[in-house]
Amino acid sequence: MNQSPKIKIQPGREGDANDIHHLLEELADSIDMKDKMKSVPANIVQYGFSSNPLFQTLLAKHEGNVIGLCLYFFTYSSWMGAPGIYIQDLFVKKKYRKQNIGKNLIIETIKNNQSKDINHLILKVDETNIRAKKFYERLGFEFKSEEHTYFMKAENISALGE
C-alpha cells in the first residue's frame, strides 16, 4: 500500500462520532450542500455504533487527528447473486489529498471484508464533483448511465403506509 507511515487507517469507534460528523459536514460544504445536511453526531452513534449498526466506518488518522473517512454498508445484488459494499461517503481533508489516502481507505474497506465474498462496490458522486468522478474512474469504477436513483422522503413514506 502506498501510504505515508504517519497515516493510520482503522475502524471508527463510538468515540469518533464527532470527528466523523465533522468530516461529513466538510464533505457537504465542499459540494455546496451543507444546508441540506440534517444529521448530528448522535445519529452517527445511534445508527453506526449500536448492537446492530446500519453502517461502518474506516478512518484515516494523522498524528491522532481524523483526516479522512469511508462510511459504507453492505448490499446484495440479486442479479449478480453476490454481496457488495455501498460506499456512502468517502472524504479526505483537502490538505491531505493526492497521497493515496482515499484509495487506501477503499482498499482497506475491501480487505476488512474479504470474508464476506464482496464482488462489487457501488457509490454515487454529486454531478458537479468532476474531481471525484475522475478519481473513481482512475480506480476502475464505471459510470452506469442506465441506472437512475429515486428517493422517497419521510412524509411520503408515512403517506404511503396510510
C-alpha positions in Angstrom: 0.0 0.0 0.0 1.4 3.4 -1.0 0.7 5.3 2.2 2.7 7.6 4.5 3.8 5.8 7.6 2.2 8.6 9.6 -1.2 7.8 8.2 -3.1 5.1 10.0 -6.3 3.6 8.8 -8.5 2.0 11.4 -12.2 1.2 12.1 -14.2 4.1 13.5 -15.3 3.8 17.2 -18.2 5.4 19.0 -15.8 8.0 20.5 -15.0 9.1 16.9 -18.6 10.2 16.2 -17.9 13.9 16.5 -14.9 13.6 14.2 -16.9 11.5 11.7 -19.7 14.1 11.7 -17.3 16.9 11.3 -15.8 15.3 8.2 -19.3 14.7 6.8 -20.0 18.4 7.3 -16.8 19.2 5.4 -17.9 16.9 2.6 -21.3 18.6 2.4 -19.7 22.0 2.4 -17.3 21.0 -0.4 -20.2 20.3 -2.7 -22.3 23.3 -1.5 -24.8 21.1 0.3 -24.1 21.9 3.9 -27.6 23.5 4.3 -29.1 20.1 3.3 -27.3 18.1 6.0 -29.6 17.2 8.8 -27.6 14.6 10.7 -26.0 15.3 14.1 -23.3 13.3 16.0 -25.9 11.4 18.0 -27.2 9.9 14.7 -23.7 8.6 14.0 -23.7 6.9 17.4 -27.3 5.6 17.1 -27.0 4.1 13.7 -23.3 3.3 13.4 -22.4 2.1 16.8 -25.4 0.2 18.1 -25.6 -3.6 18.6 -26.8 -3.9 15.0 -25.1 -1.0 13.2 -26.5 0.2 9.8 -23.1 1.4 8.6 -19.5 1.0 9.3 -16.6 3.5 9.0 -12.9 3.4 8.4 -10.9 6.5 9.4 -7.6 7.8 8.2 -5.7 9.4 11.0 -2.6 11.5 11.0 -0.9 12.0 14.4 -4.2 11.1 16.1 -6.3 13.5 14.1 -9.1 12.2 11.8 -8.3 13.4 8.3 -10.4 11.0 6.1 -13.2 8.5 6.2 -15.0 5.8 4.3 -18.6 5.3 5.5 -20.1 2.2 4.0 -22.7 -0.5 4.3 -23.4 -3.9 2.8 -25.7 -4.6 -0.1 -26.7 -7.6 -2.1 -27.2 -7.8 -5.9 -30.0 -10.2 -6.8 -28.9 -10.1 -10.4 -25.2 -10.9 -9.6 -26.2 -13.2 -6.8 -23.5 -11.7 -4.6 -22.9 -9.3 -1.8 -21.3 -5.8 -2.3 -20.3 -2.7 -0.5 -22.1 0.6 -1.0 -19.7 3.5 -0.2 -22.0 6.2 1.1 -19.3 8.8 1.8 -15.6 8.9 1.0 -13.8 12.1 2.1 -10.2 13.2 2.7 -9.4 16.7 4.1 -8.1 19.0 1.3 -4.6 19.3 2.9 -4.1 15.5 2.7 -5.3 14.8 -0.8 -3.1 13.3 -3.5 -1.4 11.0 -1.0 -3.5 7.9 -1.9 -5.5 8.2 1.3 -8.9 7.9 -0.4 -7.6 4.9 -2.5 -6.2 3.3 0.6 -9.5 3.8 2.5 -11.3 1.9 -0.3 -8.6 -0.8 -0.3 -8.8 -1.3 3.5 -12.6 -1.4 3.2 -12.3 -4.3 0.8 -9.6 -6.1 2.8 -11.5 -5.8 6.1 -14.5 -7.5 4.5 -12.8 -10.3 2.4 -14.7 -13.0 4.4 -18.0 -11.6 3.1 -17.2 -12.6 -0.6 -17.7 -9.0 -1.8 -17.8 -8.9 -5.6 -18.7 -5.3 -6.3 -18.6 -1.7 -5.0 -21.2 0.9 -5.5 -21.1 4.6 -4.9 -22.7 7.8 -6.1 -21.0 11.1 -7.0 -22.5 14.5 -7.0 -22.9 15.5 -10.6 -20.8 18.7 -10.1 -17.9 16.9 -8.4 -15.7 16.4 -11.5 -12.6 15.8 -9.5 -14.2 12.9 -7.6 -15.6 11.4 -10.9 -12.1 11.4 -12.4 -10.7 9.8 -9.2 -13.2 7.0 -9.2 -12.7 6.3 -12.9 -8.9 6.1 -12.4 -9.5 3.4 -9.8 -11.7 1.4 -12.2 -15.2 2.5 -11.3 -17.6 2.7 -14.3 -20.4 5.2 -14.7 -23.7 3.4 -15.1 -25.9 5.8 -17.1 -28.7 3.2 -17.4 -29.5 3.4 -13.6 -31.4 6.3 -12.1 -31.7 6.9 -8.3 -35.2 7.5 -6.9 -35.6 8.9 -3.4 -38.7 9.0 -1.1 -38.9 11.5 1.7 -40.1 10.6 5.2 -43.5 12.3 4.7 -44.1 10.3 1.6 -43.1 7.1 3.4 -45.7 7.9 6.0 -48.4 8.7 3.4 -47.7 5.5 1.5 -48.4 3.5 4.6 -51.8 5.2 5.3 
